[in-house]
Amino acid sequence: MDELTRRGRIWAEVDLDALAYNFSRIREAAHPARVLSVLKANAYGNGLIEVAREVERLGAAYLGVAAPCEALALREAGITIPILLLGAAPDCDVRELAHAGITLCCPSLAHAQRFAQLAGMPVQVHIKIETGMMRLGFDAMNDLPCAVGEICEAARVPGIVVTGAFTHFCAADDPLEEEYTRAQYGFFCAAIEGCRTAGLTIPLCHCANSATIGTYREMKCDMVRAGSIELAYNARDYAVDEGGLRPLTALKTRVMQVKEVKAGTTVGYGRTWRAPRDSQIATLGIGYADGYPRAGSNKHEMLIHGKRVRQVGRVCMDITMIDVTGLHVQAGDVVTVVGADGDERITFNEVGACAGTSAEEVSCNLNRRVPRLYLKGGAVIARDGSI
């Protein structure tokens, strides 16, 4: 029995060939700008280390993560390319991050001063510029002269080495917000120009996120940040090229048991689903404790034997039920929760929409109970998790 047919109750298959294809399309669209691969949240749930190794091999110029533990794990795994911590580092982590060669996000003069004091060595930073997201950064939107002045002062703090500057768009994926996106870009460009006029050298500027790479190509600057676009969650929304992008990850489980349920019988907690006819109900080894969203109960669909089936009853902690009436399903059959089976496909977008959330949230919520298999040429080349 091969690696893919003897899986346990639940597993994910991560197609590294699809990742390579997507990365090449992104790099073509971004040229001549470089590519920063955003791998926060365990590479959006796909496995930080294996995905990082692959994009480093493919030619990523930088990696971006949100948590200090992610940055340090990458260094411990032997990743050598530059890593940018996208959020502000807590004081307790600054010294270790600096000694690991992690580039820190610097969102204020106070942060620059603390970094220099705590690092015990020169620390590389990318200046974060606030242009309309209202999260982190020197506020170029509301007080440009003050922002430029404080950025230049931060750059003069002994021990601070400015190697870049960036901002983040809050609505670039919404065509109705084009004016706001362009305004944000304008604030960013004005801040960079002001700093350079004041004599500050900023080697690397970046603002384009996944939603911007293909649609606002004039905003590529020196580098683009590719996150969900690499994973093709919203492939049709990204105008990268006519060839499109390839979904990266499939999520699968198995049938544990099939029950004959009489018409009128209720299924699951709260008795929220009642069989409209005599039915066959399959119990699956996946639940909300694995990251499958309970909020989509009675709305989700899955694939079995190449057919779409409805999820019924409330998604339980470790178990979920589907209606497989007439499909001749038996215990042990594989069910595709996300991915393709025959001519049908379930996407992370679809699962997220059923639960009133995003594809990214669903993928990021897949936890360590879900082993990952990494495939090249259809063969398993690596594992992540207790398979």
Beta strands, then each sheet from edge to edge (+ up, - down):
strand 1: 10-15
strand 2: 34-38
strand 3: 62-65
strand 4: 83-85
strand 5: 103-106
strand 6: 123-130
strand 7: 138-139
strand 8: 160-166
strand 9: 205-208
strand 10: 223-226
strand 11: 249-261
strand 12: 266-267
strand 13: 273-274
strand 14: 279-284
strand 15: 301-304
strand 16: 307-312
strand 17: 320-323
strand 18: 334-341
strand 19: 344-346
strand 20: 372-376
strand 21: 379-384
sheet 1: 15+ 16- 17+ 14- 11+ 1- 20- 21+
sheet 2: 7+ 6+ 5+ 4+ 3+ 2+ 10+ 9+ 8+
sheet 3: 15+ 16- 17+ 14- 11+ 18- 19+
sheet 4: 12+ 13-
end
